[in-house]
């Protein structure tokens, strides 16, 4: 995947600019176009590092910025949002596991941005959909501990596993993300006093395991 940003001066004004290039140059792209657009559509994740000049957020004030995190609108997660009282959930466990070489049929996985740390790849920043819906449900963590590493035999230099344990108020969250799971799995488990609720995002089922419903 080539890293490319239009090198000439921007002479036009646009209604919207779509930022869909490698994550590693999102910051530079936003800086270049911020005075020439009314709004941005930014492919997730916004940036590949927290080591940025945060004044960019002041510079973007007044410009509509939409970040593409559509998984929260999945029917399973919408059911959870609408029908499960999060005050009754005291623990959550989520997993997103899939095999990177099968993500983009016909493309060499070793050439995509996901495979390269310097292009913004790695499960910790590539698979942010889980953190997006978890924080949508529970809010931002008060504490969070994580492990990110490259442990599989995939021919990549980015992290292929990320494991987190977090605390939000009196709730705990466990999250597992990987690039090497040979059977695609995307599940959220919610633990309440009365039941354990299995939310299978890929199959489209929410199962109350105690009630058998």
N, C-alpha and C positions, 0 to 999 in steps of 0.2 A: 504494500500500500504506500503510495507516494504521499509525502507531506507537502501540501501545496497551498499557498495563499497568494491571491492576486497581488502582484507587485506594483501595479500602476496606481497613481492617485485616484481616489474615488470622486467622481465628478457629478454623480446623480444622487437624488434622494429616493429612497425606497419605502414602500409601505411595510415590508417585512424582509428580513434577511434570515436565511436558513443556515445555521451553523452545524454542518454535518461532516466536517473534516475530522482528522484524528484529534483525540482529546488533548494531546500535547500542544496544539496550536489554537485551541478555543480562546484562550486569554488574548493572544495576539489578534485574533480575528475580531473579537468584541471591541478591542481598543481601536482597530482600524475602521470599523463600520459604525461606531456608536453615534457619531455626529451626522450620519447619513441614512438613518432609518427610524421609523416610528415604533418598530417592534422587532424582537428577535424570537425565533424558534431555535432552541439550543438542544441538540442531541445530548442525552445523558452519557456520562456524567458531565457536569458543567466544566470542572477543571480536574486535572490529574494530580494535583498537589494542593495542600493547604498553604504552601510557601509562596504566596502571591501578595501583591500589593492590594490590600483590601480597599483602597480608595476607589477601585473599579466599581464597587457597589454604589458609591455616591455618584460616580460618573454615569451610571446606568439608571439613576433615579428619574422617573418620569417616562422611561421607555418600557413598554410592556415586554416582559421576558417570560416565555413559556418553556419549561423544561419537560422533555418527553419522558414521562414515567407513567405509561398507561396501564401497567399491571394493576394498579389500585382500583381500576374500573372493571376488572375481571368479575364475572357474575358470582363466583364463589366468594371473593373478597367483598363484593357489594352486599351479599347476603350476610356475611359476618358483621359488616358495618351497620346494617339495618336491623338485625335480629338478635344479636348477642350483646348483652350488657357487659361492657369491658370492666365495670366496677366489680363484677363477680369473677373475673379471671385473675388468678394469682400467679400463674406461670404460663409462658408461651415458649414453644420450640418450633423453629422453622428450618427448612432445608431447601436449597436449590442445587441440584447435582445434575450435570450433563456432560457430554463428551465433545470437547471443542472441535476435533476434526470433523464432526458431523453437523456443525452449526450451519455452515455455508456450502452446500453441495456444489461441486465443480470448482471450488477455490481451495488452494493449498493453505491449510490452516496456519502454517508456519510463516506465511506472508501477511496475514491480517494483523490489524493493530492490537487485537487481544493478546497476541503472542509476544508482544514486545513492550517491556516496561517503559522504554523511553518514548513510546507513542501513546501511552496512556492505558496500556493493557494490564491485565491482572484482575483476578476475581474480586479483590477488595474494592476496586472502583468500577469495574465493568458490570458487576452484578449488584447494582445498588437498588434494584426494584424491591428486594426484600426489606431493606432498611427504610425505603420510602413508605411501604404500606405498614410496617411495624410502628414507625413514628407517627403515621397517620392515626393508627389505633390508640397508641399508648403515650405519645409525646416523646420528646427527646430524653435519652437516658441521663440519669444523674451520675452513673458510673458505667464505664465500659472497658473491658479487657479483651485483647485480641491477639491472635496468632496468624500471621500471613507468611506463606512459605512456598517454595517450589519443591515438590516431593515425588511427583510422578515421572514416567519416562517420556512424557510429551516433549517434543523438540521446540521448546519455547524458553524465553528468559524472563517471563513475567511470573508472578505468583499464581499457582494453580489451586491453592486452598486458602481459605480464610475462615477462622472460627472465632466467634465472639460470645462473651457472657456479659450481660448488661443488667442494670437495676434501674427501674423507673418507679419512684415512690415505693410501694410495698410489693411490686411485681418483679419477677425475674424473666429475662429473655435469653434464650440460647439460639444461635444462628450458625448454620454450616453452609458454606458456599464452596463449590469446586468446579473444575474444568474436566475432570477425568471419570466421572460416573458413567458407566456404560449403559445404564438404564436411566433415562431422564426421569427425575423426581422433583416435584415442587409441592411441598406440603407444609401446612401450618397446623400445629397441635395446640389446643387451648385447654388448660386445666382449670376446672371450676370445682366448687364444693360438691356439686351434684353429678358432674359428668366430665368425661374427656371428649373433646370435640375435635374430630379429624377433618381438616379442610384440604381436600386434594384439588389443587388448582388445575392440574392437567386433565384429570378425569371429569371434573365438574361436579364432584360430590362433596357434600358436607354430611358427616356421619356422627350422630350422638352415640358413642360406643356403649355407654351404660344402658341407655334406653333402647338401643337397637333400632333407632330411627334414622 
